[in-house]
Amino acid sequence: MKVLLTHTPQSRAQYYGERSLKGLQAAAQIKLHEGNDALDAAGLIEAARDVDIIVADRLTAGPREIFSKLPRLRAFVRCAVDIRNIDVAAASAAGVLVTRAGPGFIQSVAELALGFMIDLSRGVSRATADYHAGRKPEVVMGRQLAGSRLGIIGYGSIGHYLANVAKVLGMEIMVADPFATVSDAAIRHVPLDELLANSEYVVCLAVANEQTENLIGQAALARMQPHAVFINLSRGNLVDEAALSAALRENRIAGAAMDVGRALDQMPSPELARLPNVIATPHIGGLTPPAIESQSLETVRQVEAIIAGEVPVGAVNAEHWKRRVSKPYK
């Protein structure tokens, strides 16, 4: 069986890794994408004409047309959690299996959230930039995490982990998530409006979908306290960037930190990132070796299951998988 790995050479080194690549090569014949740019629809169709499985990075979309024009394709395996740029309905109609990786980046993203909170509180980046530029840094009174109130929007795996770490640090914790159950008596489960009005640190970890589009907009930001900070580690489309920019420029909130935004590859928008009260990183929340290997090795296991004719963990449309392997490949 033949597999196309769509990661560019740089992306393979950063987001797939040698151990996972060797595992994939042991399971199937591997075709590597050697270009420096992500494959568009036409490029993907051309590259995948003779393959059975596509293992795709997050930048490689799965639009409708590829599934009808690749009759040999059996599965589209996403090496990430986010499958919003894959037309799952079109894949299902064509009988192609779509899979996703699990969130192997829980600890990595939660640790970055803590780093953002400390930096926003103590001016680490600001003072460092001043020293590097030969300026005398301003001495500013900081805020300690212990005794401060943390509001977590979205109480999934990362939210759970972050809340547990924050408890150890002595923070008060509130969560807003209409779909979550909070059994920890030390954590208050509150409506979003209450969380925004009472938190010094607001960390957005909500799922990105149509319902959460621009969840943090003008009205939400107006509820925050002037000394509070907003941190986004979910997706850029949860935030109305014009509203956030206005709140930051007018000092209606004290600052923001973001690892995501509406720029290419879900990176922070440069217009927001350059503001003086903003800390931004280029979508590196899950970029640690354990986090990356967790997801890439999961795709290896998924490919192995598909070759064996089995439904892998992470399948999202198994009931529509018509191009399933009828018997295991030797």
C-alpha positions as protocol buffer text, in pm:
chain_id: "A"
residue {
  index: 1
  type: MET
  ca { x: 0 y: 0 z: 0 }
}
residue {
  index: 2
  type: LYS
  ca { x: 124 y: 348 z: -85 }
}
residue {
  index: 3
  type: VAL
  ca { x: 107 y: 651 z: 143 }
}
residue {
  index: 4
  type: LEU
  ca { x: 165 y: 1019 z: 62 }
}
residue {
  index: 5
  type: LEU
  ca { x: 308 y: 1227 z: 348 }
}
residue {
  index: 6
  type: THR
  ca { x: 224 y: 1588 z: 262 }
}
residue {
  index: 7
  type: HIS
  ca { x: 457 y: 1761 z: 510 }
}
residue {
  index: 8
  type: THR
  ca { x: 725 y: 1978 z: 351 }
}
residue {
  index: 9
  type: PRO
  ca { x: 1085 y: 1885 z: 439 }
}
residue {
  index: 10
  type: GLN
  ca { x: 1095 y: 2154 z: 710 }
}
residue {
  index: 11
  type: SER
  ca { x: 753 y: 2053 z: 841 }
}
residue {
  index: 12
  type: ARG
  ca { x: 860 y: 1687 z: 849 }
}
residue {
  index: 13
  type: ALA
  ca { x: 1159 y: 1776 z: 1064 }
}
residue {
  index: 14
  type: GLN
  ca { x: 955 y: 1989 z: 1305 }
}
residue {
  index: 15
  type: TYR
  ca { x: 615 y: 1823 z: 1309 }
}
residue {
  index: 16
  type: TYR
  ca { x: 666 y: 1457 z: 1215 }
}
residue {
  index: 17
  type: GLY
  ca { x: 1009 y: 1339 z: 1319 }
}
residue {
  index: 18
  type: GLU
  ca { x: 1246 y: 1059 z: 1224 }
}
residue {
  index: 19
  type: ARG
  ca { x: 1099 y: 792 z: 1450 }
}
residue {
  index: 20
  type: SER
  ca { x: 748 y: 839 z: 1314 }
}
residue {
  index: 21
  type: LEU
  ca { x: 871 y: 852 z: 955 }
}
residue {
  index: 22
  type: LYS
  ca { x: 1056 y: 523 z: 1004 }
}
residue {
  index: 23
  type: GLY
  ca { x: 742 y: 372 z: 1152 }
}
residue {
  index: 24
  type: LEU
  ca { x: 542 y: 484 z: 851 }
}
residue {
  index: 25
  type: GLN
  ca { x: 806 y: 346 z: 613 }
}
residue {
  index: 26
  type: ALA
  ca { x: 794 y: 11 z: 791 }
}
residue {
  index: 27
  type: ALA
  ca { x: 418 y: -6 z: 739 }
}
residue {
  index: 28
  type: ALA
  ca { x: 388 y: 101 z: 376 }
}
residue {
  index: 29
  type: GLN
  ca { x: 556 y: 245 z: 68 }
}
residue {
  index: 30
  type: ILE
  ca { x: 599 y: 615 z: 141 }
}
residue {
  index: 31
  type: LYS
  ca { x: 590 y: 903 z: -107 }
}
residue {
  index: 32
  type: LEU
  ca { x: 730 y: 1227 z: 34 }
}
residue {
  index: 33
  type: HIS
  ca { x: 630 y: 1579 z: -65 }
}
residue {
  index: 34
  type: GLU
  ca { x: 959 y: 1754 z: -141 }
}
residue {
  index: 35
  type: GLY
  ca { x: 831 y: 2105 z: -219 }
}
residue {
  index: 36
  type: ASN
  ca { x: 875 y: 2397 z: 18 }
}
residue {
  index: 37
  type: ASP
  ca { x: 509 y: 2502 z: 7 }
}
residue {
  index: 38
  type: ALA
  ca { x: 196 y: 2320 z: 117 }
}
residue {
  index: 39
  type: LEU
  ca { x: 13 y: 2134 z: -158 }
}
residue {
  index: 40
  type: ASP
  ca { x: -296 y: 2305 z: -294 }
}
residue {
  index: 41
  type: ALA
  ca { x: -588 y: 2102 z: -431 }
}
residue {
  index: 42
  type: ALA
  ca { x: -440 y: 2060 z: -779 }
}
residue {
  index: 43
  type: GLY
  ca { x: -99 y: 1971 z: -639 }
}
residue {
  index: 44
  type: LEU
  ca { x: -249 y: 1722 z: -395 }
}
residue {
  index: 45
  type: ILE
  ca { x: -450 y: 1551 z: -669 }
}
residue {
  index: 46
  type: GLU
  ca { x: -138 y: 1520 z: -884 }
}
residue {
  index: 47
  type: ALA
  ca { x: 79 y: 1395 z: -598 }
}
residue {
  index: 48
  type: ALA
  ca { x: -177 y: 1144 z: -473 }
}
residue {
  index: 49
  type: ARG
  ca { x: -293 y: 985 z: -800 }
}
residue {
  index: 50
  type: ASP
  ca { x: -119 y: 657 z: -720 }
}
residue {
  index: 51
  type: VAL
  ca { x: -156 y: 646 z: -341 }
}
residue {
  index: 52
  type: ASP
  ca { x: -402 y: 471 z: -111 }
}
residue {
  index: 53
  type: ILE
  ca { x: -364 y: 692 z: 198 }
}
residue {
  index: 54
  type: ILE
  ca { x: -283 y: 1059 z: 247 }
}
residue {
  index: 55
  type: VAL
  ca { x: -117 y: 1155 z: 575 }
}
residue {
  index: 56
  type: ALA
  ca { x: -165 y: 1530 z: 583 }
}
residue {
  index: 57
  type: ASP
  ca { x: -19 y: 1815 z: 784 }
}
residue {
  index: 58
  type: ARG
  ca { x: -260 y: 2083 z: 910 }
}
residue {
  index: 59
  type: LEU
  ca { x: -191 y: 2320 z: 618 }
}
residue {
  index: 60
  type: THR
  ca { x: -287 y: 2067 z: 352 }
}
residue {
  index: 61
  type: ALA
  ca { x: -660 y: 2095 z: 298 }
}
residue {
  index: 62
  type: GLY
  ca { x: -892 y: 1817 z: 189 }
}
residue {
  index: 63
  type: PRO
  ca { x: -1138 y: 2000 z: -39 }
}
residue {
  index: 64
  type: ARG
  ca { x: -1435 y: 1835 z: -209 }
}
residue {
  index: 65
  type: GLU
  ca { x: -1276 y: 1786 z: -550 }
}
residue {
  index: 66
  type: ILE
  ca { x: -989 y: 1566 z: -436 }
}
residue {
  index: 67
  type: PHE
  ca { x: -1214 y: 1282 z: -322 }
}
residue {
  index: 68
  type: SER
  ca { x: -1391 y: 1243 z: -656 }
}
residue {
  index: 69
  type: LYS
  ca { x: -1068 y: 1277 z: -854 }
}
residue {
  index: 70
  type: LEU
  ca { x: -869 y: 1024 z: -651 }
}
residue {
  index: 71
  type: PRO
  ca { x: -1057 y: 695 z: -698 }
}
residue {
  index: 72
  type: ARG
  ca { x: -777 y: 492 z: -543 }
}
residue {
  index: 73
  type: LEU
  ca { x: -772 y: 694 z: -220 }
}
residue {
  index: 74
  type: ARG
  ca { x: -891 y: 499 z: 84 }
}
residue {
  index: 75
  type: ALA
  ca { x: -818 y: 734 z: 373 }
}
residue {
  index: 76
  type: PHE
  ca { x: -725 y: 1092 z: 457 }
}
residue {
  index: 77
  type: VAL
  ca { x: -527 y: 1089 z: 782 }
}
residue {
  index: 78
  type: ARG
  ca { x: -478 y: 1426 z: 952 }
}
residue {
  index: 79
  type: CYS
  ca { x: -169 y: 1464 z: 1172 }
}
residue {
  index: 80
  type: ALA
  ca { x: -349 y: 1718 z: 1393 }
}
residue {
  index: 81
  type: VAL
  ca { x: -673 y: 1761 z: 1585 }
}
residue {
  index: 82
  type: ASP
  ca { x: -818 y: 2030 z: 1358 }
}
residue {
  index: 83
  type: ILE
  ca { x: -1001 y: 1890 z: 1053 }
}
residue {
  index: 84
  type: ARG
  ca { x: -1200 y: 2201 z: 961 }
}
residue {
  index: 85
  type: ASN
  ca { x: -1026 y: 2232 z: 624 }
}
residue {
  index: 86
  type: ILE
  ca { x: -1122 y: 1876 z: 528 }
}
residue {
  index: 87
  type: ASP
  ca { x: -1457 y: 1830 z: 354 }
}
residue {
  index: 88
  type: VAL
  ca { x: -1567 y: 1532 z: 561 }
}
residue {
  index: 89
  type: ALA
  ca { x: -1908 y: 1520 z: 390 }
}
residue {
  index: 90
  type: ALA
  ca { x: -1744 y: 1489 z: 47 }
}
residue {
  index: 91
  type: ALA
  ca { x: -1504 y: 1225 z: 179 }
}
residue {
  index: 92
  type: SER
  ca { x: -1795 y: 1030 z: 324 }
}
residue {
  index: 93
  type: ALA
  ca { x: -1990 y: 1051 z: -1 }
}
residue {
  index: 94
  type: ALA
  ca { x: -1687 y: 908 z: -182 }
}
residue {
  index: 95
  type: GLY
  ca { x: -1640 y: 634 z: 79 }
}
residue {
  index: 96
  type: VAL
  ca { x: -1306 y: 774 z: 201 }
}
residue {
  index: 97
  type: LEU
  ca { x: -1217 y: 745 z: 569 }
}
residue {
  index: 98
  type: VAL
  ca { x: -1110 y: 1062 z: 753 }
}
residue {
  index: 99
  type: THR
  ca { x: -912 y: 1041 z: 1076 }
}
residue {
  index: 100
  type: ARG
  ca { x: -766 y: 1292 z: 1318 }
}
residue {
  index: 101
  type: ALA
  ca { x: -494 y: 1276 z: 1583 }
}
residue {
  index: 102
  type: GLY
  ca { x: -564 y: 1318 z: 1951 }
}
residue {
  index: 103
  type: PRO
  ca { x: -446 y: 1613 z: 2160 }
}
residue {
  index: 104
  type: GLY
  ca { x: -96 y: 1500 z: 2251 }
}
residue {
  index: 105
  type: PHE
  ca { x: -3 y: 1860 z: 2334 }
}
residue {
  index: 106
  type: ILE
  ca { x: -197 y: 1904 z: 2659 }
}
residue {
  index: 107
  type: GLN
  ca { x: 101 y: 1966 z: 2887 }
}
residue {
  index: 108
  type: SER
  ca { x: 288 y: 2166 z: 2624 }
}
residue {
  index: 109
  type: VAL
  ca { x: 6 y: 2415 z: 2566 }
}
residue {
  index: 110
  type: ALA
  ca { x: -76 y: 2446 z: 2937 }
}
residue {
  index: 111
  type: GLU
  ca { x: 288 y: 2525 z: 3015 }
}
residue {
  index: 112
  type: LEU
  ca { x: 288 y: 2799 z: 2751 }
}
residue {
  index: 113
  type: ALA
  ca { x: -26 y: 2944 z: 2912 }
}
residue {
  index: 114
  type: LEU
  ca { x: 161 y: 2964 z: 3242 }
}
residue {
  index: 115
  type: GLY
  ca { x: 457 y: 3128 z: 3069 }
}
residue {
  index: 116
  type: PHE
  ca { x: 225 y: 3387 z: 2915 }
}
residue {
  index: 117
  type: MET
  ca { x: 65 y: 3461 z: 3252 }
}
residue {
  index: 118
  type: ILE
  ca { x: 403 y: 3513 z: 3418 }
}
residue {
  index: 119
  type: ASP
  ca { x: 533 y: 3726 z: 3132 }
}
residue {
  index: 120
  type: LEU
  ca { x: 224 y: 3947 z: 3125 }
}
residue {
  index: 121
  type: SER
  ca { x: 243 y: 3982 z: 3503 }
}
residue {
  index: 122
  type: ARG
  ca { x: 611 y: 4061 z: 3537 }
}
residue {
  index: 123
  type: GLY
  ca { x: 709 y: 4223 z: 3206 }
}
residue {
  index: 124
  type: VAL
  ca { x: 979 y: 3969 z: 3120 }
}
residue {
  index: 125
  type: SER
  ca { x: 958 y: 4020 z: 2741 }
}
residue {
  index: 126
  type: ARG
  ca { x: 928 y: 4398 z: 2775 }
}
residue {
  index: 127
  type: ALA
  ca { x: 1232 y: 4434 z: 3000 }
}
residue {
  index: 128
  type: THR
  ca { x: 1436 y: 4195 z: 2783 }
}
residue {
  index: 129
  type: ALA
  ca { x: 1352 y: 4392 z: 2468 }
}
residue {
  index: 130
  type: ASP
  ca { x: 1458 y: 4714 z: 2641 }
}
residue {
  index: 131
  type: TYR
  ca { x: 1790 y: 4566 z: 2750 }
}
residue {
  index: 132
  type: HIS
  ca { x: 1854 y: 4426 z: 2401 }
}
residue {
  index: 133
  type: ALA
  ca { x: 1783 y: 4767 z: 2252 }
}
residue {
  index: 134
  type: GLY
  ca { x: 2015 y: 4943 z: 2496 }
}
residue {
  index: 135
  type: ARG
  ca { x: 1728 y: 5112 z: 2680 }
}
residue {
  index: 136
  type: LYS
  ca { x: 1680 y: 5130 z: 3054 }
}
residue {
  index: 137
  type: PRO
  ca { x: 1376 y: 4915 z: 3138 }
}
residue {
  index: 138
  type: GLU
  ca { x: 1094 y: 5070 z: 3334 }
}
residue {
  index: 139
  type: VAL
  ca { x: 1058 y: 4922 z: 3681 }
}
residue {
  index: 140
  type: VAL
  ca { x: 694 y: 4820 z: 3709 }
}
residue {
  index: 141
  type: MET
  ca { x: 507 y: 4661 z: 3998 }
}
residue {
  index: 142
  type: GLY
  ca { x: 413 y: 4305 z: 3904 }
}
residue {
  index: 143
  type: ARG
  ca { x: 132 y: 4070 z: 3994 }
}
residue {
  index: 144
  type: GLN
  ca { x: 188 y: 3727 z: 4143 }
}
residue {
  index: 145
  type: LEU
  ca { x: -16 y: 3428 z: 4029 }
}
residue {
  index: 146
  type: ALA
  ca { x: -78 y: 3306 z: 4383 }
}
residue {
  index: 147
  type: GLY
  ca { x: -400 y: 3463 z: 4504 }
}
residue {
  index: 148
  type: SER
  ca { x: -500 y: 3582 z: 4156 }
}
residue {
  index: 149
  type: ARG
  ca { x: -811 y: 3462 z: 3978 }
}
residue {
  index: 150
  type: LEU
  ca { x: -780 y: 3254 z: 3662 }
}
residue {
  index: 151
  type: GLY
  ca { x: -1075 y: 3217 z: 3425 }
}
residue {
  index: 152
  type: ILE
  ca { x: -1056 y: 2927 z: 3179 }
}
residue {
  index: 153
  type: ILE
  ca { x: -1291 y: 2933 z: 2879 }
}
residue {
  index: 154
  type: GLY
  ca { x: -1330 y: 2572 z: 2764 }
}
residue {
  index: 155
  type: TYR
  ca { x: -1282 y: 2296 z: 3018 }
}
residue {
  index: 156
  type: GLY
  ca { x: -1141 y: 2021 z: 2799 }
}
residue {
  index: 157
  type: SER
  ca { x: -819 y: 1827 z: 2845 }
}
residue {
  index: 158
  type: ILE
  ca { x: -593 y: 2133 z: 2842 }
}
residue {
  index: 159
  type: GLY
  ca { x: -830 y: 2327 z: 3066 }
}
residue {
  index: 160
  type: HIS
  ca { x: -834 y: 2043 z: 3319 }
}
residue {
  index: 161
  type: TYR
  ca { x: -455 y: 2022 z: 3324 }
}
residue {
  index: 162
  type: LEU
  ca { x: -406 y: 2398 z: 3348 }
}
residue {
  index: 163
  type: ALA
  ca { x: -660 y: 2423 z: 3631 }
}
residue {
  index: 164
  type: ASN
  ca { x: -480 y: 2154 z: 3832 }
}
residue {
  index: 165
  type: VAL
  ca { x: -144 y: 2325 z: 3790 }
}
residue {
  index: 166
  type: ALA
  ca { x: -295 y: 2664 z: 3878 }
}
residue {
  index: 167
  type: LYS
  ca { x: -443 y: 2519 z: 4196 }
}
residue {
  index: 168
  type: VAL
  ca { x: -97 y: 2411 z: 4308 }
}
residue {
  index: 169
  type: LEU
  ca { x: 23 y: 2768 z: 4246 }
}
residue {
  index: 170
  type: GLY
  ca { x: -247 y: 2901 z: 4477 }
}
residue {
  index: 171
  type: MET
  ca { x: -474 y: 3058 z: 4215 }
}
residue {
  index: 172
  type: GLU
  ca { x: -850 y: 3087 z: 4236 }
}
residue {
  index: 173
  type: ILE
  ca { x: -1006 y: 2916 z: 3936 }
}
residue {
  index: 174
  type: MET
  ca { x: -1327 y: 2966 z: 3743 }
}
residue {
  index: 175
  type: VAL
  ca { x: -1428 y: 2783 z: 3427 }
}
residue {
  index: 176
  type: ALA
  ca { x: -1693 y: 2861 z: 3168 }
}
residue {
  index: 177
  type: ASP
  ca { x: -1805 y: 2572 z: 2950 }
}
residue {
  index: 178
  type: PRO
  ca { x: -2174 y: 2490 z: 2893 }
}
residue {
  index: 179
  type: PHE
  ca { x: -2090 y: 2131 z: 2796 }
}
residue {
  index: 180
  type: ALA
  ca { x: -1855 y: 2044 z: 3083 }
}
residue {
  index: 181
  type: THR
  ca { x: -1915 y: 1893 z: 3424 }
}
residue {
  index: 182
  type: VAL
  ca { x: -1695 y: 2028 z: 3702 }
}
residue {
  index: 183
  type: SER
  ca { x: -1668 y: 1792 z: 3997 }
}
residue {
  index: 184
  type: ASP
  ca { x: -1378 y: 1968 z: 4173 }
}
residue {
  index: 185
  type: ALA
  ca { x: -1514 y: 2175 z: 4462 }
}
residue {
  index: 186
  type: ALA
  ca { x: -1214 y: 2407 z: 4435 }
}
residue {
  index: 187
  type: ILE
  ca { x: -1316 y: 2515 z: 4083 }
}
residue {
  index: 188
  type: ARG
  ca { x: -1617 y: 2738 z: 4023 }
}
residue {
  index: 189
  type: HIS
  ca { x: -1827 y: 2661 z: 3714 }
}
residue {
  index: 190
  type: VAL
  ca { x: -1976 y: 2994 z: 3607 }
}
residue {
  index: 191
  type: PRO
  ca { x: -2137 y: 3162 z: 3304 }
}
residue {
  index: 192
  type: LEU
  ca { x: -1896 y: 3328 z: 3063 }
}
residue {
  index: 193
  type: ASP
  ca { x: -2007 y: 3680 z: 3157 }
}
residue {
  index: 194
  type: GLU
  ca { x: -1927 y: 3617 z: 3523 }
}
residue {
  index: 195
  type: LEU
  ca { x: -1588 y: 3469 z: 3439 }
}
residue {
  index: 196
  type: LEU
  ca { x: -1494 y: 3768 z: 3224 }
}
residue {
  index: 197
  type: ALA
  ca { x: -1598 y: 4019 z: 3490 }
}
residue {
  index: 198
  type: ASN
  ca { x: -1409 y: 3855 z: 3775 }
}
residue {
  index: 199
  type: SER
  ca { x: -1085 y: 3712 z: 3633 }
}
residue {
  index: 200
  type: GLU
  ca { x: -741 y: 3869 z: 3632 }
}
residue {
  index: 201
  type: TYR
  ca { x: -630 y: 3614 z: 3372 }
}
residue {
  index: 202
  type: VAL
  ca { x: -870 y: 3496 z: 3101 }
}
residue {
  index: 203
  type: VAL
  ca { x: -738 y: 3195 z: 2907 }
}
residue {
  index: 204
  type: CYS
  ca { x: -931 y: 3092 z: 2596 }
}
residue {
  index: 205
  type: LEU
  ca { x: -919 y: 2717 z: 2530 }
}
residue {
  index: 206
  type: ALA
  ca { x: -1266 y: 2674 z: 2378 }
}
residue {
  index: 207
  type: VAL
  ca { x: -1330 y: 2457 z: 2074 }
}
residue {
  index: 208
  type: ALA
  ca { x: -1335 y: 2647 z: 1745 }
}
residue {
  index: 209
  type: ASN
  ca { x: -1662 y: 2602 z: 1555 }
}
residue {
  index: 210
  type: GLU
  ca { x: -1946 y: 2809 z: 1412 }
}
residue {
  index: 211
  type: GLN
  ca { x: -2094 y: 2865 z: 1757 }
}
residue {
  index: 212
  type: THR
  ca { x: -1769 y: 3007 z: 1900 }
}
residue {
  index: 213
  type: GLU
  ca { x: -1685 y: 3233 z: 1605 }
}
residue {
  index: 214
  type: ASN
  ca { x: -1592 y: 3576 z: 1751 }
}
residue {
  index: 215
  type: LEU
  ca { x: -1683 y: 3454 z: 2099 }
}
residue {
  index: 216
  type: ILE
  ca { x: -1449 y: 3718 z: 2239 }
}
residue {
  index: 217
  type: GLY
  ca { x: -1574 y: 4039 z: 2084 }
}
residue {
  index: 218
  type: GLN
  ca { x: -1654 y: 4393 z: 2190 }
}
residue {
  index: 219
  type: ALA
  ca { x: -1920 y: 4293 z: 2444 }
}
residue {
  index: 220
  type: ALA
  ca { x: -1705 y: 4023 z: 2604 }
}
residue {
  index: 221
  type: LEU
  ca { x: -1399 y: 4246 z: 2629 }
}
residue {
  index: 222
  type: ALA
  ca { x: -1608 y: 4525 z: 2781 }
}
residue {
  index: 223
  type: ARG
  ca { x: -1689 y: 4294 z: 3072 }
}
residue {
  index: 224
  type: MET
  ca { x: -1321 y: 4242 z: 3159 }
}
residue {
  index: 225
  type: GLN
  ca { x: -1145 y: 4443 z: 3428 }
}
residue {
  index: 226
  type: PRO
  ca { x: -892 y: 4712 z: 3322 }
}
residue {
  index: 227
  type: HIS
  ca { x: -607 y: 4525 z: 3496 }
}
residue {
  index: 228
  type: ALA
  ca { x: -704 y: 4186 z: 3343 }
}
residue {
  index: 229
  type: VAL
  ca { x: -526 y: 4013 z: 3057 }
}
residue {
  index: 230
  type: PHE
  ca { x: -656 y: 3793 z: 2776 }
}
residue {
  index: 231
  type: ILE
  ca { x: -468 y: 3484 z: 2652 }
}
residue {
  index: 232
  type: ASN
  ca { x: -567 y: 3286 z: 2342 }
}
residue {
  index: 233
  type: LEU
  ca { x: -429 y: 2936 z: 2289 }
}
residue {
  index: 234
  type: SER
  ca { x: -725 y: 2796 z: 2095 }
}
residue {
  index: 235
  type: ARG
  ca { x: -787 y: 2937 z: 1748 }
}
residue {
  index: 236
  type: GLY
  ca { x: -785 y: 3288 z: 1606 }
}
residue {
  index: 237
  type: ASN
  ca { x: -1144 y: 3274 z: 1483 }
}
residue {
  index: 238
  type: LEU
  ca { x: -1273 y: 3281 z: 1843 }
}
residue {
  index: 239
  type: VAL
  ca { x: -1160 y: 3642 z: 1866 }
}
residue {
  index: 240
  type: ASP
  ca { x: -1288 y: 3959 z: 1700 }
}
residue {
  index: 241
  type: GLU
  ca { x: -944 y: 4103 z: 1631 }
}
residue {
  index: 242
  type: ALA
  ca { x: -1065 y: 4457 z: 1566 }
}
residue {
  index: 243
  type: ALA
  ca { x: -1241 y: 4460 z: 1903 }
}
residue {
  index: 244
  type: LEU
  ca { x: -937 y: 4317 z: 2080 }
}
residue {
  index: 245
  type: SER
  ca { x: -706 y: 4567 z: 1912 }
}
residue {
  index: 246
  type: ALA
  ca { x: -930 y: 4856 z: 2021 }
}
residue {
  index: 247
  type: ALA
  ca { x: -946 y: 4729 z: 2380 }
}
residue {
  index: 248
  type: LEU
  ca { x: -567 y: 4702 z: 2394 }
}
residue {
  index: 249
  type: ARG
  ca { x: -497 y: 5040 z: 2229 }
}
residue {
  index: 250
  type: GLU
  ca { x: -742 y: 5213 z: 2461 }
}
residue {
  index: 251
  type: ASN
  ca { x: -606 y: 5031 z: 2768 }
}
residue {
  index: 252
  type: ARG
  ca { x: -948 y: 4888 z: 2849 }
}
residue {
  index: 253
  type: ILE
  ca { x: -763 y: 4566 z: 2932 }
}
residue {
  index: 254
  type: ALA
  ca { x: -404 y: 4548 z: 3052 }
}
residue {
  index: 255
  type: GLY
  ca { x: -263 y: 4317 z: 2787 }
}
residue {
  index: 256
  type: ALA
  ca { x: -294 y: 4005 z: 2578 }
}
residue {
  index: 257
  type: ALA
  ca { x: -91 y: 3703 z: 2478 }
}
residue {
  index: 258
  type: MET
  ca { x: -161 y: 3479 z: 2181 }
}
residue {
  index: 259
  type: ASP
  ca { x: -13 y: 3176 z: 2014 }
}
residue {
  index: 260
  type: VAL
  ca { x: -283 y: 3174 z: 1746 }
}
residue {
  index: 261
  type: GLY
  ca { x: -462 y: 3417 z: 1519 }
}
residue {
  index: 262
  type: ARG
  ca { x: -610 y: 3469 z: 1175 }
}
residue {
  index: 263
  type: ALA
  ca { x: -282 y: 3479 z: 983 }
}
residue {
  index: 264
  type: LEU
  ca { x: -153 y: 3188 z: 773 }
}
residue {
  index: 265
  type: ASP
  ca { x: -123 y: 2857 z: 959 }
}
residue {
  index: 266
  type: GLN
  ca { x: -340 y: 3000 z: 1238 }
}
residue {
  index: 267
  type: MET
  ca { x: -59 y: 3226 z: 1354 }
}
residue {
  index: 268
  type: PRO
  ca { x: -109 y: 3560 z: 1534 }
}
residue {
  index: 269
  type: SER
  ca { x: -197 y: 3850 z: 1307 }
}
residue {
  index: 270
  type: PRO
  ca { x: 104 y: 4086 z: 1277 }
}
residue {
  index: 271
  type: GLU
  ca { x: -118 y: 4391 z: 1336 }
}
residue {
  index: 272
  type: LEU
  ca { x: -211 y: 4260 z: 1680 }
}
residue {
  index: 273
  type: ALA
  ca { x: 125 y: 4107 z: 1761 }
}
residue {
  index: 274
  type: ARG
  ca { x: 312 y: 4436 z: 1721 }
}
residue {
  index: 275
  type: LEU
  ca { x: 110 y: 4618 z: 1986 }
}
residue {
  index: 276
  type: PRO
  ca { x: 327 y: 4705 z: 2290 }
}
residue {
  index: 277
  type: ASN
  ca { x: 97 y: 4534 z: 2542 }
}
residue {
  index: 278
  type: VAL
  ca { x: 84 y: 4207 z: 2345 }
}
residue {
  index: 279
  type: ILE
  ca { x: 302 y: 3897 z: 2368 }
}
residue {
  index: 280
  type: ALA
  ca { x: 283 y: 3669 z: 2064 }
}
residue {
  index: 281
  type: THR
  ca { x: 438 y: 3339 z: 1960 }
}
residue {
  index: 282
  type: PRO
  ca { x: 410 y: 3179 z: 1612 }
}
residue {
  index: 283
  type: HIS
  ca { x: 172 y: 2890 z: 1690 }
}
residue {
  index: 284
  type: ILE
  ca { x: 428 y: 2692 z: 1889 }
}
residue {
  index: 285
  type: GLY
  ca { x: 202 y: 2580 z: 2175 }
}
residue {
  index: 286
  type: GLY
  ca { x: 227 y: 2216 z: 2076 }
}
residue {
  index: 287
  type: LEU
  ca { x: 578 y: 2234 z: 1934 }
}
residue {
  index: 288
  type: THR
  ca { x: 772 y: 2016 z: 2177 }
}
residue {
  index: 289
  type: PRO
  ca { x: 917 y: 1674 z: 2094 }
}
residue {
  index: 290
  type: PRO
  ca { x: 676 y: 1474 z: 2318 }
}
residue {
  index: 291
  type: ALA
  ca { x: 373 y: 1660 z: 2183 }
}
residue {
  index: 292
  type: ILE
  ca { x: 468 y: 1628 z: 1817 }
}
residue {
  index: 293
  type: GLU
  ca { x: 569 y: 1264 z: 1846 }
}
residue {
  index: 294
  type: SER
  ca { x: 243 y: 1179 z: 2019 }
}
residue {
  index: 295
  type: GLN
  ca { x: 42 y: 1293 z: 1717 }
}
residue {
  index: 296
  type: SER
  ca { x: 276 y: 1167 z: 1445 }
}
residue {
  index: 297
  type: LEU
  ca { x: 308 y: 822 z: 1602 }
}
residue {
  index: 298
  type: GLU
  ca { x: -71 y: 811 z: 1624 }
}
residue {
  index: 299
  type: THR
  ca { x: -90 y: 851 z: 1246 }
}
residue {
  index: 300
  type: VAL
  ca { x: 146 y: 555 z: 1211 }
}
residue {
  index: 301
  type: ARG
  ca { x: -90 y: 342 z: 1420 }
}
residue {
  index: 302
  type: GLN
  ca { x: -386 y: 468 z: 1217 }
}
residue {
  index: 303
  type: VAL
  ca { x: -216 y: 374 z: 888 }
}
residue {
  index: 304
  type: GLU
  ca { x: -132 y: 30 z: 1025 }
}
residue {
  index: 305
  type: ALA
  ca { x: -498 y: -23 z: 1122 }
}
residue {
  index: 306
  type: ILE
  ca { x: -624 y: 97 z: 783 }
}
residue {
  index: 307
  type: ILE
  ca { x: -389 y: -144 z: 603 }
}
residue {
  index: 308
  type: ALA
  ca { x: -523 y: -423 z: 825 }
}
residue {
  index: 309
  type: GLY
  ca { x: -879 y: -330 z: 729 }
}
residue {
  index: 310
  type: GLU
  ca { x: -960 y: -206 z: 1078 }
}
residue {
  index: 311
  type: VAL
  ca { x: -1124 y: 118 z: 1189 }
}
residue {
  index: 312
  type: PRO
  ca { x: -851 y: 316 z: 1367 }
}
residue {
  index: 313
  type: VAL
  ca { x: -886 y: 522 z: 1681 }
}
residue {
  index: 314
  type: GLY
  ca { x: -947 y: 877 z: 1563 }
}
residue {
  index: 315
  type: ALA
  ca { x: -1178 y: 788 z: 1274 }
}
residue {
  index: 316
  type: VAL
  ca { x: -1449 y: 1053 z: 1226 }
}
residue {
  index: 317
  type: ASN
  ca { x: -1667 y: 896 z: 956 }
}
residue {
  index: 318
  type: ALA
  ca { x: -1617 y: 521 z: 991 }
}
residue {
  index: 319
  type: GLU
  ca { x: -1979 y: 445 z: 902 }
}
residue {
  index: 320
  type: HIS
  ca { x: -1918 y: 585 z: 551 }
}
residue {
  index: 321
  type: TRP
  ca { x: -1591 y: 404 z: 484 }
}
residue {
  index: 322
  type: LYS
  ca { x: -1672 y: 216 z: 160 }
}
residue {
  index: 323
  type: ARG
  ca { x: -1316 y: 201 z: 27 }
}
residue {
  index: 324
  type: ARG
  ca { x: -1209 y: -13 z: 318 }
}
residue {
  index: 325
  type: VAL
  ca { x: -941 y: -277 z: 271 }
}
residue {
  index: 326
  type: SER
  ca { x: -1126 y: -608 z: 232 }
}
residue {
  index: 327
  type: LYS
  ca { x: -834 y: -813 z: 356 }
}
residue {
  index: 328
  type: PRO
  ca { x: -508 y: -719 z: 527 }
}
residue {
  index: 329
  type: TYR
  ca { x: -216 y: -628 z: 303 }
}
residue {
  index: 330
  type: LYS
  ca { x: 86 y: -853 z: 342 }
}
